[in-house]
Amino acid sequence: MEKSVKLGLRLQAIAGMVTQHYDHIWDCCCDHGMLGMQLLEERRADKVHFVDVLGPLVEKANAYLSENPDLYPSGHWQTLCEDVAKLPIHKESLRQGATHLVIIAGIGGDLSVELVEAISDKHPEFNIEFLLCPVRQHHHVRENLIRMGIKLIDESLMFENRQPYEILHVARHGTEELTTIGSTMWNLSDESHYSYLQQTIAHYQRRLKSNCQKTADILEQYKCLLNEHSNINGIT
Ligand SMILES: C[S@@+](CC[C@H](N)C(=O)[O-])C[C@H]1O[C@@H](n2cnc3c(N)ncnc32)[C@H](O)[C@@H]1O
């Protein structure tokens, strides 16, 4: 019997941010490939590419996809054992206006930045969209995306097992300015968002002991957000 994948909350939230159809979706650093499989089941792209640098993981994903052809019809997916920094997006496909969404989730912020930069640098003239969900280092990722001239399409904040995840849908031709601390994702009336903001402030307060001006600036930005919320809601 065909078995469709069951995603955890974080992967569900990422999949939920794919709201349009793409010609190509790249499930990068795919590991088990469950995110790409879900998007393939939902027919979110003509072709879903599963990419991971570890051969045995790619082989396992390949076997699962091949065994369930009704859910994952051949011709609509491929698996690749490759470093995402060398993602083989064809220039010709971009030139012809094909839409590409590159998803990078479940890896650290530093590596996420490195991979986005490598892909963007290879295709500077095209509007490749990225859906990113780094593990920690959210401020660092945002700062570097802004440095690369990348703009915001959508963002959200979610929690899985109490761990916060900021999910960023961005592109060079995004519609809004990306900010270092997040904008539309915040709902400070939600207790988990409020507590995440407080924890983030506490984190930078602890780091401030090193007397670093950059840390002080970041701390100030998060404090401003908290103050704005408190002023609007009359919290003293
Ligand atoms: C924790 S898993 C993330 C799986 C899935 N994306 C998720 O969010 O649940 C991280 C994966 O990234 C892969 N990886 C790390 N660096 C990579 C790179 N440069 N290129 C391709 N895959 C990479 C690892 O092999 C591993 O399978």
The ligand as an SDF file (V2000), in Angstrom:
LIG
                    3D

 27 29  0  0  0  0  0  0  0  0999 V2000
   19.6360   17.4770    9.9650 C   0  0  0  0  0  0  0  0  0  0  0  0
   19.5740   17.0900    8.2900 S   0  0  0  0  0  0  0  0  0  0  0  0
   18.2490   18.1390    7.7520 C   0  0  0  0  0  0  0  0  0  0  0  0
   17.1710   17.3440    7.0740 C   0  0  0  0  0  0  0  0  0  0  0  0
   15.9610   18.1650    6.6270 C   0  0  0  0  0  0  0  0  0  0  0  0
   16.3330   19.1860    5.6710 N   0  0  0  0  0  0  0  0  0  0  0  0
   15.2480   18.7590    7.8050 C   0  0  0  0  0  0  0  0  0  0  0  0
   15.1790   19.9930    7.9190 O   0  0  0  0  0  0  0  0  0  0  0  0
   14.7400   17.9620    8.6260 O   0  0  0  0  0  0  0  0  0  0  0  0
   20.9960   17.8770    7.6170 C   0  0  0  0  0  0  0  0  0  0  0  0
   21.4670   17.2670    6.3050 C   0  0  0  0  0  0  0  0  0  0  0  0
   22.3000   18.1930    5.6250 O   0  0  0  0  0  0  0  0  0  0  0  0
   23.2140   17.4490    4.8460 C   0  0  0  0  0  0  0  0  0  0  0  0
   24.2760   18.3880    4.4170 N   0  0  0  0  0  0  0  0  0  0  0  0
   25.1120   19.0990    5.2010 C   0  0  0  0  0  0  0  0  0  0  0  0
   25.9090   19.8910    4.4460 N   0  0  0  0  0  0  0  0  0  0  0  0
   25.5500   19.6960    3.1470 C   0  0  0  0  0  0  0  0  0  0  0  0
   25.9950   20.2250    1.9050 C   0  0  0  0  0  0  0  0  0  0  0  0
   26.9800   21.1450    1.8270 N   0  0  0  0  0  0  0  0  0  0  0  0
   25.4140   19.7970    0.7630 N   0  0  0  0  0  0  0  0  0  0  0  0
   24.4260   18.8540    0.8170 C   0  0  0  0  0  0  0  0  0  0  0  0
   23.9610   18.3170    1.9690 N   0  0  0  0  0  0  0  0  0  0  0  0
   24.5250   18.7220    3.1180 C   0  0  0  0  0  0  0  0  0  0  0  0
   23.6310   16.3290    5.7770 C   0  0  0  0  0  0  0  0  0  0  0  0
   24.1770   15.2530    5.0810 O   0  0  0  0  0  0  0  0  0  0  0  0
   22.2820   16.0030    6.4650 C   0  0  0  0  0  0  0  0  0  0  0  0
   21.6340   14.9420    5.8070 O   0  0  0  0  0  0  0  0  0  0  0  0
  1  2  1  0
  2  3  1  0
  2 10  1  0
  3  4  1  0
  4  5  1  0
  5  6  1  0
  5  7  1  0
  7  8  2  0
  7  9  1  0
 10 11  1  0
 11 12  1  0
 11 26  1  0
 12 13  1  0
 13 14  1  0
 13 24  1  0
 14 15  1  0
 14 23  1  0
 15 16  2  0
 16 17  1  0
 17 18  1  0
 17 23  2  0
 18 19  1  0
 18 20  2  0
 20 21  1  0
 21 22  2  0
 22 23  1  0
 24 25  1  0
 24 26  1  0
 26 27  1  0
M  CHG  2   2   1   9  -1
M  END
$$$$
